[in-house]
Amino acid sequence: MNVVITGASRGLGWAIAKKFAGEGHQLFLSSRDKRRLEQAADEIMRLHPGVKVKYKAADISLKEEALALGDWLLQQEISPDVLVNNAGSFIPGSVHDEEEGVLEKMIAVNLYSAYYLTRQLLPSMMQKKSGHIFNLCSIASLKAYENGGAYSISKFALLGFTKNLREELKSFNIKVTAILPGAVYTDSWAGSGVSQDRIMQPADIAELVYACSLLSPQACVEEIVVRPQLGDL
C-alpha cells in the first residue's frame, strides 16, 4: 500500500509510520520540522531497508503549503491507499480568556490541514474507487472539558468533516474512519508528572489504524473511541 501520513516525525504519526513500514508498505511522510522528519525517515529506512520512504516538510496549517504538499504527492504518481490526517497541535485555554487568535490557529492546524490536503488527493482516489482516510480526532471531539477551549472546538469540527466525508465517499468505495483517542503518552505529556502506566501508548493507536486498514472492502469502521483503562484524566 501507498501510505500518506502527516505529522509523521513524532508522536502518533511516527508510531503509525513505523507500524506500516514494519509491514512492508511504502510511506510518504510530512511534518513541519524538516530536521526531525529527515531523522524519522532515516530511522525507518535503517530499520526496514526494503521500504520506500519519501518525505516533504510542510506547515500544512497554511493553505498554500497544504496544497503544495498535495501537488508533490500527485507528482509521485501515486493515489493514496491510506491517508492519515494526523497533523495537529494543542493550545490549552478557555473560550472566555484564551489569547486572541488561538481559535484561528487551532482551526488551521487541526481542521484546515486535513481539509485542503484531502481535497487535493480525492480526485485520484475517487477515480480509482478505493482508499482509506483516517482523521485523528480526539475525545475532545465528543465532549467539552476544562481547559479545552479552541482545541476542543477544532476537534469537534474535524469530526464533522470526517462524518461528511464518510457520507460523500461511500459510493466511491473510499473508507473514512475517525480515530478518537483519549490521553496518549506523546511529547506533550513529557514532564507532566503523569505516569506512562496511566495513559495509552502511541503504538496502541498505530495498531488500531493498521488493523482497520486490513478489513475487507465490505467493512468500514466509522469511529474508534479508545480511552485509558482507568478512564480520562
Summary of the structure (lengths in Angstrom):
residues: 233
radius of gyration: 16.8
end to end distance: 36.1
largest distance: 51.9
contacts: 768
relative contact order: 0.14
helix: 46%
strand: 16%
